[in-house]
Amino acid sequence: MTNYLDFEKPLAEIEGKAEELRALARTNEEMDVADEAAALDKKAADLLKDLYKDLTPWRKCQVARHPERPHTKDYIEALFTEFTPLAGDRNFADDLAVTGGLARFNDQPVMVIGHEKGHDTKSRIAHNFGMARPEGYRKAVRLMEMADRFNLPVIALVDTTGAYPGKGAEERGQSEAIARSTEACLNIGVPLVSVIIGEGGSGGAVAFATANRVAMLEHSVYSVISPEGCASILWKDAEKMREAAEALRLTAQDLKQLGVADRIIEEPLGGAHRDAKATIESVQKAIAAMLEELGKKDSKALIADRRKKFLEVGSKGLAA
């Protein structure tokens, strides 16, 4: 069953009618609904194209949060072979909001790290909805340092609303753990590429996305705060999230213009959730291209490239 977003309700109605006709035909072989169903399919396709022709920033946020959007687990299963998960921060616990381990990408040994939100109620609770605690970021630091030691490229998949803001997380040094993860990103002497596959929220995302190359899926978002959080602070009204989304410049297109993102990965019409296989294949091509480009640089050049990139963030597109 397809989950429709608020702005997709007219589409849900048309596709629902087409499915009802086909269901009736299955129960009555004498009914011929082919032409009528085909007409509804065409109407739905045209409407889908129209809806996604020029999405507002808020609608992009909704698409980025779609529950059926491919998550880190899906990418790991589809793109990596010989994946060996590595658990724990060697200090407190294992954080299931962050998954990572050794793997092969196109037969090249790599380290893959990513946020995992979960797909259903049980898994979302287990993974804390992709909101990492300090031990998650310390695990990421451990894996990045291991990759550096064994000269393995690091691939980071970012999909989080932000780091977990709970009392226990703060007591265990949440901000320090995020800073250490960001520091590790800057200091490792191996290629580091990050892909924003859904949401990139605040420091929780920066801790994985301080990379040589940052790619964003077409309808993903990356911002210092969620639109709802921004609206609550600025206007004391979370319902002004649409205005906040506009002001935050959180879309892939805005961030490419500002130099935060280096590459935009096209999504299938209707978003990644409508064709997960095609989306994952596009991400594979983008990662391969970025790794090939960075493979020509030595460790000193990689570190210098990364620092230069982030020193220049925001200096582009300011007049736009």
Secondary structure, DSSP 4 states (H G I P E B T S, - for coil): -PPPPGGGHHHHHHHHHHHHHHHHHHH-TT---HHHHHHHHHHHHHHHHHHTSS--HHHHHHHHT-TTS--HHHHHHHHEEEEEE----SSS---TTEEEEEEEETTEEEEEEEE---SSHHHHHHTGGG---HHHHHHHHHHHHHHHHTT--EEEEEEES-S---HHHHHTTHHHHHHHHHHHHHH-SS-EEEEEEEEEEHHHHHHHH-SSEEEEETT-EEESS-HHHHHHHHTS-GGGHHHHHHHHT-BHHHHHHHTS-SEEE---TT-GGG-HHHHHHHHHHHHHHHHHHHTTS-HHHHHHHHHHHHHSTTSSSTT-
